[in-house]
Structure formats: C-alpha cells, structure tokens
Amino acid sequence: MAACGRGLSRAMGASPFSAWRQAHSYTRGRLKPEYDAVVIGAGHNGLVAAAYLQRLGVNTAVFERRHVIGGAAVTEEIIPGFKFSRASYLLSLLRPQIYTELELKKHGLRLHLRNPHSFTPMLEESAGSKVPRSLLLGTDMAENQKQIAQFSRKDAEREIEGRRALFQAFPKYEAFMSRLALAIDPLLDAAPADVEAFWRGSLLQRLKSLSTLKPLLQAGRIVGARLPQYYQVLTAPIAKVRGSPDTGRTSQCGSLSSQGQQSSAGGIRDEEATVAKVQVSHGGRVQGVVLQDGSEVRSRVVLSNASPQTTFLKLTPQEWLPEEFVQRISQLDIQSPVTKINVAVNRLPDFLAAPNTPGGQPLPHHQCTIHLNCEDTLLLHRAYEDAMDGLPSHRPIIELCIPSSLDPTLAPPGCHVISLFTQYTPYTLSGGKAWDELERNAYADRVFDCIEAYAPGFKGSVVGRDVLTPPDLERIFGLPGGNVFHCAMALDQLYFARPVPLHSSYRSPLQGLYLCGSGAHPGGGVMGAAGRNAAHVVFRDLRSM
C-alpha cells in the first residue's frame, strides 16, 4: 500500500455502519468528570488521535455535536435504503501506517481496490454507429498509452511519431510521480519543524527542532528547489496526481471508533455533546472543556478536531490568545467552490461513450471516478469565471462516483448511490444573495442536465437527492466557508504555515490546547495524518509534564 499511489489511493469502501453500531451500543452514559485528554469532534482525524492516545495509555474522551460520528467523512442514510458518504467521497490519502497500526481491517474496515480507476467520456457527434471517445485509465501501462493515443493527430506519419513519443513520455511521468511521492511521504507523517522552539527555546529544544528538519532536507535533496510546488500537488484537493487519485469512502470512522473502544485505556465517545468552550485555569493552562449543557469535564490536554476558526475564535477565551495570532486565524483563506450532491438512482448511468450491457450490471468504468465537462481547459476556465461573478457555473466541473458499483449493500437491489463533487459554486451569490431552496434546486437541475448529455436517461433514474452548497456544508458539518480542508491548501497555508506561521506543530499559544484536524499539517483529505501526528506530539508533551 504505497502512499499517494496504487494501493489505498484506489480503494473504495463498504459496510459503512456495522462497526459504528457495535461501538455506539456500549459507549454512551459512561462520562466521567476527568480524563487525561479530551478530543473535540469525532471526525476521522479526531478519532485517529483518540485511538492512538488510548493505545498509548492516555485516558481519552471524544465529544461530537452531531448525532453520528465521522465529521465530513460520515456515512448517513439520507434517503431510505440509500447510504451515502455525505460530505466526502474519497479515501485517496489514508496513511498506510494508520491502516496497519490501528488494525482497521480487524475492526471492520474493508477496502475494494479499483482497476481501472478513472473514466472521462467525451461529448462528440457520433457518426453512424460510432460511439464518442473516452479515456479509461488503470494500472496497465500499455493500455493507458493506447487510451491516451486516441487523442493524437490523425495524420498517419505524425500519429506514429506522436505515439512513439507518448509511449516514452508516460512511463517517465509515472516514474517521476512515484519518486516524488516517496520523497514527500516523510513530510506528511511527522510534525513540521518547531520554528518557535528553534528561535526561542533552550539549547535542548533547539537541537530537537533541528532533528525535525530531516524529512524536509531529504525531500529537498530528491526534488530540488521546486519542493513547495510539488508538495502542494501531492496534498491538493482530491489528490489529483498519478492519474489514480480517487477512492470511495469506507467504514473507516466506525472502525476507528471500534479500535479505540478496545484499547487499553477504554476511551469514551459521546454524540450530541457539544463543547461550548475550552476551560482555562487562572495560571493560563487548559484544564478541560465545558459542554453546552453546562457540564464540566476536566482534562490535562484538549485536542480540537474542529477548524482553527472554531477552535480559536469561538471555543477558546480570547484573553488567553495573543492578538496577532487571533488576527492571523481570522484572516485564513477558507474559500471553497464545491457543492456536493448525493443522488439515489434506480439504475446505473448509461453513457453514450460506454453503453451498458442488457442486464444492467456494473461495468469497469462504473467503478471509476467519472470526469464530466472536462474536455478542455476552456470549459474549466469558463466554469471558474462564472463563480468569480457570483454565479454557479453554467457547465460545472463534475466528478461522479458510484460506490455501490463495488458495494451493493449501500443501496436496495438494482439501485445505486452516486456522489457528485461539483465546481464552481460561490458561498454568496451575485448581489450578496444567499442560497435558498430555489437556487439550490436550480443548480442541481443544471448538474443533472449536464450528466444527461453524457448519459441519456439519467434524470429519469433519480429517486432522491441531497444538495449541499458551501453554506450547507458549513452549517451541518462546521466547515468554515464550506471548505472540507478547514482552510485552503495553498502554499501560504501549508507545512510551516499551517494553520499560521510559528504554530504549525499542533501546539497552540495556549498551553495544553492542540489542533488535530485538517486545519493542521499536512492538511485536508481523508488521510488521518494530522490526527496521528498530533497524538504523538501530545503524548511526548504529557510525558514531560
């Protein structure tokens, strides 16, 4: 299971509820007044952090404001009989260490490897019985080259020459991306160098901070001066690298919860328990949390899986945070152009470029991430320009996944669940208008019209839908601006600067308060690295207290 690549990056999940139900049945009602650690939010990073802490003997409680665990990676039965990964749909970057160290397979996580994994149908005028072209990519290098060669020039001599060059170029591209992934892997699996400790700490702290530079220096030696750009590519939204980025959601959060409950520390998880504020002692140190019902829960440390904005601007008493730090947090770029649409259908989409079989059984392309309205860069540019004018894209970029093509238990017999990741949609519409039901449905109808052009009959197959615009994602899941990464995955908000400079090591200016969610290094994507890294930092700090 090489990172960022061929194994887990093509996995699609199954059995979303079983492990969660098992854990849920015996964890409520056991709340104690004091723990070693409290985790705010039962998203995947919060659960990863809690599971590692419990394995290390740290008595941990997790509080979740919603009625289900999982955060943005939750699986919900929104439409009766249809189970959706409601806000996310990819398991593209799950760290293999987490899968093995937490024994997630043992605790109910099942992975379906996809090959092929990417399908891009074209909208073309068909001549006679000729079907439109499409691009189907998988693990077979020779077949990938043939697929790409369809789009070379038609002139005979140039076609042969172009194919020869292509056959040489694509393997080189794959080899380079594999080398790049191996170089950057260590950066994802460790806390960034503690710059503040280096400049202000004791000699011992400075020496320790120097040792944390090793992964960065190693990566720099391999990929050179363009490391920042390459790092951004490998941690970008949807992990669109190597042509094999996308995977469906899994029972990951339920498995993490089950693993945590069976650890030696026996941690507690409480749903519908909203943390109202972080408690601070008179000496300026975290001493627990206060729940919305007024209950006080003491702890030596608090880890927040909430966004940096929620953690530091809403939950933490402002008098205990430096003014400059608060200002930086308030200025984080949180813009997100994504609207997620979950669709229940009574049959598989029938694409003009790859017609269904008479029996209607899933074909190889149905298990892929299916890219629509992506034929050329002009389409992408126009979609972006619409949103800049405060308008939902006229022809949105659509990434379509059908998890039930691999796991039929997600939908009733013969039916399917479809996840649509669509761009671009502004948070606020033109003229300062907020999204309402009319605008929400109009946009969803436009998306469905686009799919209909590629797969006639799609609209007639829809039996239900769930439309989540950026404000909906913010309201339901606590994602600022609707951003599933908590803040933008831009160069000025990565590594040393995530969430802000001098505070990228999961620690905050308030002693005992840590960030463990996607707003911390290495950022978003269902990888769990922030939770794992934060847990190890917290454990080291607890030992030194």
Secondary structure, 3 states (H helix, E strand, C coil): CCCCCCCHHHEEECCCCHHHHHHHCCCCCCCCCEEEEEEECCEHHHHHHHHHHHHCCCCEEEECCCCCCEHHHCEEEEECCEEEECCCCCCCCCCHHHHHHCCCCCCCCCEEECCCCEEEECCCCCCCCCCCCEEEECCCHHHHHHHHHCCCCCCHHHHHHHHHHHHHHHHHHHHHHHHHHHHHHHHHCCCCCCHHHHHHCCHHHHHHHHHCCHHHHHHHHHHHHHHHHHHHHHCCHHHCCCCCCCCCCCCHHHHHHHHHHCCCCCCEEECCCCEEEEEECCCCEEEEEEECCCCEEEEEEEEECCCHHHHHHHHCCHHHCCHHHHHHHHCCCCCCCEEEEEEEECCCCCECCECCCCCCCCCHHHHCEEEECCCCHHHHHHHHHHHHCCCCCCCCEEEEECHHHCCHHHCCCCCEEEEEEEECCCCCEHHHECCCHHHHHHHHHHHHHHHHHHCCCHHHHEEEEEEECHHHHHHHHCCHHHCCCCCCCCHHHCHHHCCCCCCCCCECCCECEEECCCCCCCCCCCCCHHHHHHHHHHHHHHHHC
